[in-house]
Amino acid sequence: MPGAVTDPVRAVFADQLVNAWAPTGETALHSTEALTIVQQALQAVVSGSASAADAAAEAQAAIDEAMGR
């Protein structure tokens, strides 16, 4: 990435690209829904409206439903 050596912000971004993940296959078809569900679960935990375990279980159920499982 141009400028990554001299720009500390770009350097962090460039380092993260090594571990970047992009959905493939069936997950790619539903990635927008799945990632929105995960974000909502994180928000529920951070706001204190749900425990991590409850939010994760609800998110998994919602993702399974969105993916037609």
C-alpha positions as CSV (number, residue, x, y, z in Angstrom):
1,M,0.0,0.0,0.0
2,P,1.6,3.3,-1.0
3,G,2.6,5.5,1.9
4,A,2.1,2.7,4.5
5,V,5.7,2.9,5.5
6,T,5.6,6.6,6.4
7,D,2.0,7.1,7.5
8,P,1.2,5.4,10.8
9,V,-2.6,5.2,10.0
10,R,-2.0,3.5,6.7
11,A,0.6,1.2,8.3
12,V,-2.0,-0.1,10.7
13,F,-4.5,-0.6,7.9
14,A,-1.9,-2.3,5.7
15,D,-0.9,-4.7,8.6
16,Q,-4.6,-5.6,9.1
17,L,-5.0,-6.5,5.4
18,V,-2.8,-9.5,6.0
19,N,-5.5,-11.0,8.2
20,A,-8.5,-9.6,6.3
21,W,-11.4,-11.9,5.5
22,A,-14.0,-11.8,2.8
23,P,-17.0,-14.0,2.9
24,T,-17.3,-16.7,0.2
25,G,-19.9,-19.1,-1.0
26,E,-23.2,-19.2,0.8
27,T,-22.0,-16.9,3.5
28,A,-21.2,-14.2,0.9
29,L,-24.8,-14.3,-0.3
30,H,-26.0,-13.4,3.2
31,S,-23.1,-11.4,4.5
32,T,-24.9,-8.1,4.8
33,E,-27.6,-9.7,7.0
34,A,-25.2,-11.7,9.0
35,L,-22.9,-8.9,9.8
36,T,-25.8,-6.6,10.7
37,I,-27.1,-9.3,13.1
38,V,-23.6,-9.5,14.7
39,Q,-23.4,-5.7,15.0
40,Q,-26.8,-5.7,16.7
41,A,-25.7,-8.5,19.1
42,L,-22.5,-6.5,20.0
43,Q,-24.6,-3.4,20.6
44,A,-26.9,-5.3,22.9
45,V,-24.0,-6.5,25.0
46,V,-22.2,-3.1,25.1
47,S,-25.5,-1.4,26.1
48,G,-26.2,-4.0,28.8
49,S,-29.5,-5.1,27.4
50,A,-28.3,-8.6,26.9
51,S,-25.5,-10.9,28.2
52,A,-22.9,-12.0,25.8
53,A,-24.2,-15.6,25.9
54,D,-27.8,-14.5,25.2
55,A,-26.8,-12.1,22.4
56,A,-24.6,-14.7,20.8
57,A,-27.3,-17.3,20.9
58,E,-29.9,-14.9,19.5
59,A,-27.5,-13.8,16.8
60,Q,-26.7,-17.4,15.8
61,A,-30.4,-18.2,15.6
62,A,-31.1,-15.1,13.5
63,I,-28.1,-15.9,11.2
64,D,-29.3,-19.5,10.7
65,E,-32.8,-18.2,9.8
66,A,-31.4,-15.6,7.4
67,M,-29.3,-18.3,5.7
68,G,-32.3,-20.7,5.5
69,R,-30.9,-23.3,7.9
